[in-house]
Amino acid sequence: MEELLAGSASKVVDLVIASGVTLRGKVRSVSGGVAVIEDEDGRTFHVSVAHVAAFGEAAHTNSRPGFIA
């Protein structure tokens, strides 16, 4: 998973964490089992790669996974 996320560097992705939480943001870096994600508000999140259940490149729409529009 770490290599796959590292291949998405500088892309906006949707991450699904094992707990069911969804996070959208730009992949800034991935190393040591930690992905650094910056969301659209400029906040930085450090996510354990071991807890990422799924991810994919984000569609640029106003709807977001996990939210009812």
MOFENUR-V163888 format. One record per residue. RES is the residue in one small letter. PHI is phi as a letter, one per 20 degrees, with the letter a starting at -180 (* if undefined). PSI is psi in whole degrees, -180 to 180 (999 if undefined). D_LAST is the distance of its C-alpha to the last C-alpha in whole Angstrom. Layout:
res = (RES:RES)
phi = (PHI:PHI)
psi = (PSI:PSI)
d_last = (D_LAST:D_LAST)
This chain:
res = (m:e:e:l:l:a:g:s:a:s:k:v:v:d:l:v:i:a:s:g:v:t:l:r:g:k:v:r:s:v:s:g:g:v:a:v:i:e:d:e:d:g:r:t:f:h:v:s:v:a:h:v:a:a:f:g:e:a:a:h:t:n:s:r:p:g:f:i:a)
phi = (*:f:f:f:f:f:f:d:g:m:d:e:c:d:d:d:e:g:f:n:f:d:c:d:r:e:f:e:a:b:a:m:n:c:d:d:d:d:e:f:e:n:f:d:c:d:d:f:f:f:e:f:e:a:b:a:f:f:f:e:c:e:e:c:g:n:c:e:e)
psi = (-37:-43:-39:-45:-41:-33:-13:16:137:4:154:125:160:123:137:118:152:-28:-5:-3:140:137:132:133:175:132:114:-44:161:121:151:27:11:130:133:118:134:123:179:-16:3:5:143:134:139:117:131:122:-31:-23:1:117:-37:157:160:160:133:137:139:76:172:-17:145:140:139:-5:144:124:999)
d_last = (30:31:33:30:28:31:30:27:28:27:24:20:19:17:19:19:21:23:22:18:17:15:16:16:19:22:25:28:30:31:34:36:33:31:28:27:24:23:19:18:19:23:23:25:24:27:26:28:29:30:27:24:24:22:21:20:20:17:15:15:11:9:6:8:10:10:6:4:0)
